[in-house]
């Protein structure tokens, strides 16, 4: 399978400042690595998420405030970690729109799987607040779009090293949505304890700093995959953060690129059994450019396997 890659160059227009970890070079590194590996032959131009798409998840006032937040020049800060430049809102609309575009294509049976090479990331954005580099909750917005297209139950698997508090906040009261997350704990944002279970639709698997790769894999397989299969979704979304890579500067994990490929195959195997193989993956974190590029290649290769 030549996996469709949904992306757009204008996402590099989000420039939160020199020295900020979530820099334009992240997206450039992913796309360059995919091109070097011959994996970008089916690139699709993302379109902006509509206000209607965003408001299925985010309150009306929140969406309006973000749409009006970009400065004409310079930068503004929404919080200590989340800064906007003149191109930031356009980038955020494209990031959310890429995942919505991919979900709609999969729901229409135009393709079975897709990867969204996007920034800014989204899984820390809660319905009513930006947080942790994130403006819109990209994957959660896309989950609601999938339901608007006929999906009854949608699941998210999040293997970013940081807990996706925004996705959890969006899902935790709705039994038609499901989140399975593996993340380092303790670590930002401080949420994601195993005791946080929503209405039985949230499964949090915490791993210790410097956990062995084998322990990470065992936790992923034993804690997340059985729960994902039992939920039996109509579509699976992946929040694909690669900051659990051993080179990443923002966490303390030991994974290599092949561990992300292994996890991807595990999700796809469940998808084949429960939802005809329908999986859409979206880039979240990953802040060492070399580790990020290698991991994205391994993930996309595994995602595209027949």
Secondary structure by P-SEA (a helix, b strand, c coil): ccbbbbbbcccccccccccccccaaaaaaaaaaaaaaccccbbbbbbccccccccccccaaaaaaaaaccccccccccccccccccaaaaaaaaaaaaaaaaaaaaaacccccbbbbcccccccccccccccccccaaaaaaaaaaaaacccbbbbbbcccccaaaaaaaccccccbbbbbbbbcccccccccccccccccbbbbbbcccccaaaaaaaaacccaaaaaaacccbbbbccccccccccccccccccaaaaaaaaaaaaaaaaacccbbbbbbbcccccaaaaaaaaaaaaaaaacc
